[in-house]
Amino acid sequence: MVQRSVGLSPSTLEAIAGLERRVVAADGGRLKLEWNALHHRAGGDVEDLLWWSDGRLVGFLGIYSHGAPVLELAGMVDPEFRRRGIGTALVDEALQVCRERPHTATLLVVPRGSVAGRALALRRGGTLDHSEHALRLLGQPSAVRADPLVTIRTATVQDLPAVDELLTFGFGWAPSAPRDATSIRQSHPMPTGSP
């Protein structure tokens, strides 16, 4: 049975990480679970859906807004528990949660190689919107001379207009709520993968 979750405890986060390890071991690739967002859930709204079987997490679906009017759904089902309707139940419940929130669209994130995920999306009227690509470094990076024009530093409040411009050009939206430099790092962290 689907359990709606408001906030995630450390033990639930560990259960999600364990489920992710089992899924990746079976399917390969990687999942888009947005670990930074999972670790910083506000706890005010339902943002995650869980399916437990005998104390073991066998299904998970996260709802992510990233401050945009588009809600993203990403999840997984334990390989040993597939073809039992768990994924369908999680997506249907997530769509119900999404109907209760203001948004302009819902994006179901499905790994390209997932035949079952693609079929689920198509059964719900989904269409391919876009593909994201992950870059993998095979071997050691080449030694190159540092470019003095390129630097990396912590964001500051003065960077907010530039960040908004990048978000507008890259994703077609910019946050409307007031922010500070800390919120930049929390809302748009560098990808780190799972914990």
N, C-alpha and C positions, 0 to 999 in steps of 0.2 A: 504494500500500500504506500502511496506517495505521502511523504511527510514534508510539509512546508516548514522552512527554517528561517528564523529571524536572527541573524548572527551565527557565527560558527565557533564552537568551542575548540580548544587545542586538540582534544581527542577526535573530534569530527574532522578537523583539518588533516590529522594523521590518517584517518580512515580514507579520506579522499585521495591523499598521496599514495596510500597502499593500493587503492583501486586503480589509480592512474598507472602505477608500476605494472599491475597485472594486465591492463589493457594494452600498454605499449609493448610488453613482452610478447603478447599474443599477436598484435597487429603491426608492430613496428611503427616507425614515424614518430610523431609527437602530437600532443593535444593542445588546444588553445584554451587553457583553463584560467588564465589571468590570475596567477597566484598572488600578486600584490593586492589585487582587489579582494580576493578571498580572505587574506590576512587582515584587511582593513574594512570589513563590512561594518556599516553604521549601526545595524541592529534595530532600525526603525521599521523597515519594510521586509516583506518576504523577498529574498534575493536568491535563495537556493532551494532546490528540491532534492530530497533524499529518498532512497528505497533501501530498507534494511531487510535482511533475511537471517534469522537466528543470531542477531547481534553483529552481523557482518554487512558492511556497506556494499551493495551490489549494483546500485544505480545512483547517478548524480547528474544534476543539471543546474548550471549557474545562469543567472540573469544579470547582464552587465549593461550599464547605461553609458559609462565613460563621459557623463555630462552632456551627451548628445541626445537629440530627439529620437534616435534609433536605438531600440533595445536588441542586444545580442544574446543569443542562447547558445551555450556550449555544454556538452555533457558526455557521458559514457555509461556503458553497461558492462558488468563483469562478463568475460567470455563464457564462463560456465552457466550464466543465467540468461543468455540471449534467446531470442525467439519465444519469449514468454509474455510479451506485451509490456515489458518494463519501460523500454525506450519510448514507446507510443504513449504510455500513461504519463511519463515525465514531460514529454513535449506538450501533450494536451493540457496538463495542469499548468505548465508554464505559459501557454497561450491564454489560459483563463486569467492568470496573474497579470499578464501584459494588458489584457482588456480593461483591467482595473486601474491602469496608469496612463497618464498622457504620453503619447509617443506618436511618431509619424510612420514608423515601419518596424517590423521585427525581422531580424536577420538570424537564421539558424546556421551556425558554423558547423560544417561537415567536412571531415578530411576527404580529399579527392578520391582516395582509394577505398572508401567505405561504401560498398554496394548497398548495405542495409540502411545506412544513414541517408544516402541519396534517395532510395525508395521511400523512406519515411518522409523526407522533405517533399517529394513529388506528390505523395498521397495527401499532404496537407496543403496542396496548391502552390508549393514553392517553385521558384524559378531561379536559375543561376544568375546571381547579381554580379559577382566578381570573384576572382581567385587571389589569394595571398601566397606569397612565396617565402620559403624559409631558406636562408643561405647557410651552407655548411662549409666549414674550412677543412679541406682534406690535406693534412700535412702541416708543416710549419709555415707561417707567413714569410713572405719574401722580405729581406732587409731593404728598406728604402730610407732615403734621407728624410728627416723630419721637415715638414713644410712650416715655416715660421708664421704663415698666415692662418694656420689652423690650430686652434686651442680648444681645450675642454675645461670647463669650470662649472661650478655650482650656479644654478639659476638664481637671479635676483628679481626683485619687484620691477626693476627697470626693464627686464626682459619680457614682461607680460605682453606688450604690443607685438613683439616679434613672434612670440609663441602663438598668439592668436592668429597672426597672419599665416604662419606655417600650417596651423590646424585648418584654416579656411582654404588655403590652396591644396592641402593634402587630402582633407576629408570633407570639405564643403560646409563646415560649421566651426564656430568658435564658442567657448563657454560664455554664457550670459551672466552668471553669478559672479559677484566680486571674489577675487582670489588674492592670495599672497604667494611668495616664493615657495613656501613649504607645500602648498597645494599643487603647484606645478610638478614638483618631484613626486608627490603621491598619486596624482591623476595620470601622469604620463611618464612612468618610469622606463628606464632601459629594460628590455626583456631579460629575464634571468632564468626562466624555466621553472621547474618545480622546486619545492624546498629541499 
